[in-house]
């Protein structure tokens, strides 16, 4: 039962990171428009390489301090800090998404005849990136992952909580493997699917519905953070 509960925790919390738009996702749309789902898989391979290294480094760091964090008092403190970090991270995301949605709404009002999928601001970035990117999708996946501040912040807040739980439940080696497998398939599925859909000329998501969905995900993330905080205070 523990592994099922942990899997649900990883999948729900990972959604806030996997589905968030960013440079990697925009690059995925560029390559996917010409190469289909295969480009998404290649970009996911690059992303996975960097992500696995980061998970291992964070896991070794937590494991190295395990003697300091294994006691009940220390675990409660870690849980409270993790809960606060998750709440702040999710709130920042909600504010960011709201601002982005407002900008997109202004753009749509000014240009009603333009077909908008992610909003003109995203297509503007797509066009700029498309003119400059000459690297292969695997290398782009690695570079855009490593240079994305959102990616690092996510793993230092939400991700650290997941890594800590995985180590406590399954140990350092098994925990890393289980966490990685439960998380990484979502990256592959999302990048391959969106690359395939854009290659077929489909509008991936509508701006309003996508932003609404991401806000709901981050509200759920806030509730998880509150749960972690309250359970470790009481």
C-alpha positions as CSV (number, residue, x, y, z in Angstrom):
1,X,0.0,0.0,0.0
2,X,2.9,2.4,0.8
3,X,4.2,2.2,-2.8
4,X,0.7,2.9,-4.2
5,X,0.3,5.9,-2.0
6,X,3.8,7.1,-2.9
7,X,3.1,6.7,-6.6
8,X,0.0,8.8,-6.3
9,X,1.9,11.5,-4.4
10,X,4.7,11.5,-7.0
11,X,2.2,11.7,-10.0
12,X,0.0,14.4,-8.5
13,X,2.9,16.6,-7.4
14,X,4.9,16.0,-10.6
15,X,2.1,17.4,-12.7
16,X,2.9,20.9,-11.6
17,X,6.4,20.6,-13.0
18,X,5.8,18.4,-16.0
19,X,3.0,20.3,-17.6
20,X,4.3,23.8,-16.9
21,X,5.3,25.7,-20.1
22,X,8.9,26.8,-20.5
23,X,11.9,26.8,-22.8
24,X,12.1,23.0,-23.0
25,X,8.4,22.7,-23.9
26,X,8.6,25.5,-26.5
27,X,11.7,23.8,-28.1
28,X,9.7,20.5,-28.1
29,X,6.9,22.2,-30.1
30,X,9.5,23.5,-32.6
31,X,11.1,20.1,-33.2
32,X,7.8,18.3,-32.9
33,X,6.2,20.4,-35.7
34,X,8.6,18.8,-38.2
35,X,9.6,15.5,-36.6
36,X,6.5,14.4,-34.7
37,X,6.6,12.3,-31.5
38,X,10.1,11.1,-32.1
39,X,11.4,14.6,-31.5
40,X,9.6,14.6,-28.2
41,X,11.2,11.4,-27.1
42,X,14.6,12.6,-28.0
43,X,14.1,15.9,-26.1
44,X,12.8,13.8,-23.1
45,X,16.0,11.7,-23.3
46,X,18.1,14.9,-22.9
47,X,15.8,16.1,-20.1
48,X,15.9,12.7,-18.4
49,X,19.8,12.7,-18.4
50,X,20.0,16.0,-16.5
51,X,17.1,15.2,-14.2
52,X,18.5,11.8,-13.1
53,X,21.8,13.4,-12.2
54,X,20.1,16.1,-10.2
55,X,17.9,13.5,-8.3
56,X,21.1,11.5,-7.5
57,X,22.9,14.5,-6.2
58,X,20.0,15.6,-4.1
59,X,19.5,12.1,-2.8
60,X,23.1,11.7,-1.8
61,X,23.0,15.1,-0.1
62,X,19.9,14.0,1.9
63,X,21.4,10.6,2.6
64,X,24.6,12.2,3.8
65,X,22.7,14.1,6.4
66,X,20.5,11.2,7.3
67,X,22.0,10.9,10.7
68,X,20.8,14.5,11.4
69,X,17.4,14.1,9.8
70,X,16.4,10.7,10.9
71,X,15.1,11.7,14.4
72,X,11.4,12.4,14.9
73,X,12.0,16.1,15.8
74,X,14.2,16.6,12.8
75,X,11.7,14.9,10.5
76,X,9.0,17.2,11.8
77,X,11.1,20.2,11.1
78,X,12.0,19.0,7.6
79,X,8.3,18.3,7.0
80,X,7.3,21.8,8.1
81,X,10.0,23.5,5.9
82,X,9.0,21.3,3.0
83,X,5.3,22.2,3.4
84,X,6.1,26.0,3.6
85,X,8.4,25.7,0.5
86,X,5.7,23.9,-1.5
87,X,3.1,26.5,-0.5
88,X,5.3,29.4,-1.5
89,X,6.3,27.7,-4.8
90,X,2.7,27.0,-5.7
91,X,1.5,30.5,-4.8
92,X,4.3,32.0,-7.0
93,X,3.2,29.8,-9.8
94,X,-0.4,30.9,-9.5
95,X,0.6,34.5,-9.6
96,X,2.8,33.9,-12.6
97,X,0.1,32.0,-14.5
98,X,-2.5,34.7,-13.7
99,X,-0.2,37.4,-15.1
100,X,0.5,35.4,-18.2
101,X,-3.2,34.8,-18.8
102,X,-3.9,38.5,-18.4
103,X,-1.2,39.3,-21.0
104,X,-2.6,36.7,-23.4
105,X,-6.1,38.1,-23.0
106,X,-4.9,41.6,-23.9
107,X,-3.2,40.3,-27.0
108,X,-6.2,38.4,-28.1
109,X,-8.4,41.5,-27.7
110,X,-6.0,43.5,-29.9
111,X,-5.9,40.8,-32.6
112,X,-9.1,38.9,-32.8
113,X,-8.4,37.5,-36.2
114,X,-5.3,35.6,-35.1
115,X,-5.6,31.9,-34.2
116,X,-4.3,31.6,-30.6
117,X,-3.3,28.3,-29.1
118,X,-0.8,29.2,-26.4
119,X,-1.1,32.9,-27.0
120,X,0.8,35.2,-29.3
121,X,3.6,35.6,-26.7
122,X,4.3,31.9,-26.8
123,X,4.3,31.9,-30.6
124,X,6.6,34.9,-30.7
125,X,9.1,32.9,-28.5
126,X,8.6,29.9,-30.7
127,X,9.5,31.9,-33.8
128,X,12.6,33.4,-32.2
129,X,13.7,30.0,-30.8
130,X,13.0,28.3,-34.1
131,X,15.3,30.7,-36.0
132,X,18.2,30.2,-33.5
133,X,18.0,26.5,-32.7
134,X,20.3,24.4,-34.9
135,X,21.2,21.8,-32.3
136,X,19.8,18.3,-32.1
137,X,16.7,17.6,-29.9
138,X,18.8,15.4,-27.5
139,X,21.3,18.2,-26.8
140,X,18.6,20.8,-26.6
141,X,16.7,18.7,-24.1
142,X,19.8,18.7,-21.9
143,X,20.7,22.4,-22.3
144,X,17.2,23.7,-21.9
145,X,16.7,21.6,-18.8
146,X,19.9,22.5,-17.1
147,X,19.5,26.2,-17.8
148,X,15.8,26.4,-16.7
149,X,15.6,28.1,-13.2
150,X,12.0,26.7,-12.8
151,X,13.3,23.2,-13.1
152,X,15.9,23.7,-10.4
153,X,13.5,25.5,-8.0
154,X,10.9,22.8,-8.5
155,X,13.4,20.1,-7.4
156,X,14.7,22.1,-4.5
157,X,11.1,22.6,-3.1
158,X,8.6,20.0,-4.3
159,X,11.2,17.5,-5.5
160,X,13.2,17.5,-2.2
161,X,10.0,16.5,-0.3
162,X,9.5,13.6,-2.8
163,X,13.1,12.5,-2.5
164,X,13.0,12.6,1.3
165,X,9.9,10.5,1.3
166,X,11.3,8.0,-1.1
167,X,14.5,7.5,1.0
168,X,12.6,7.1,4.2
169,X,10.2,4.6,2.6
170,X,12.5,2.5,0.4
171,X,16.1,3.4,1.2
172,X,18.6,5.4,-0.9
173,X,19.0,3.2,-3.9
174,X,15.5,1.7,-4.2
175,X,14.0,5.1,-3.3
176,X,15.8,6.9,-6.1
177,X,14.8,4.2,-8.7
178,X,11.1,4.1,-7.6
179,X,10.8,7.9,-7.5
180,X,12.5,8.3,-10.9
181,X,10.3,5.7,-12.6
182,X,7.1,7.2,-11.2
183,X,8.1,10.7,-12.3
184,X,10.0,10.4,-15.6
185,X,7.3,8.5,-17.6
186,X,5.1,11.7,-17.3
187,X,7.9,13.8,-19.0
188,X,8.1,11.3,-21.9
189,X,4.3,11.0,-22.3
190,X,3.7,14.8,-22.2
191,X,6.6,15.7,-24.6
192,X,5.9,12.9,-27.0
193,X,2.2,13.6,-27.1
194,X,2.5,17.4,-27.6
195,X,5.2,16.9,-30.2
196,X,2.9,14.5,-32.1
197,X,-0.2,16.7,-31.8
198,X,1.6,19.8,-33.1
199,X,3.0,17.8,-36.0
200,X,-0.6,17.0,-37.0
201,X,-1.5,20.6,-36.9
202,X,-3.6,20.3,-33.7
203,X,-4.0,23.1,-31.2
204,X,-2.4,21.6,-28.2
205,X,-4.5,23.4,-25.6
206,X,-6.6,26.5,-25.5
207,X,-5.2,29.4,-23.6
208,X,-7.9,29.9,-21.0
209,X,-8.5,26.2,-20.3
210,X,-4.8,25.5,-20.0
211,X,-4.2,28.3,-17.6
212,X,-7.3,27.3,-15.6
213,X,-6.0,23.7,-15.4
214,X,-2.5,24.8,-14.3
215,X,-4.1,27.0,-11.6
216,X,-6.1,24.1,-10.3
217,X,-2.9,21.9,-10.2
218,X,-1.1,24.5,-8.2
219,X,-4.1,25.0,-5.8
220,X,-3.9,21.3,-5.2
221,X,-0.2,21.7,-4.6
222,X,-0.9,24.4,-2.0
223,X,-3.3,22.0,-0.3
224,X,-0.5,19.3,-0.2
225,X,1.8,21.9,1.3
226,X,-0.7,22.9,4.0
227,X,-1.2,19.2,4.8
228,X,2.5,18.6,5.2
229,X,2.8,21.7,7.4
230,X,-0.2,21.0,9.6
231,X,0.5,17.3,10.1
232,X,4.1,18.1,11.3
233,X,2.9,20.9,13.6
234,X,0.2,18.9,15.4
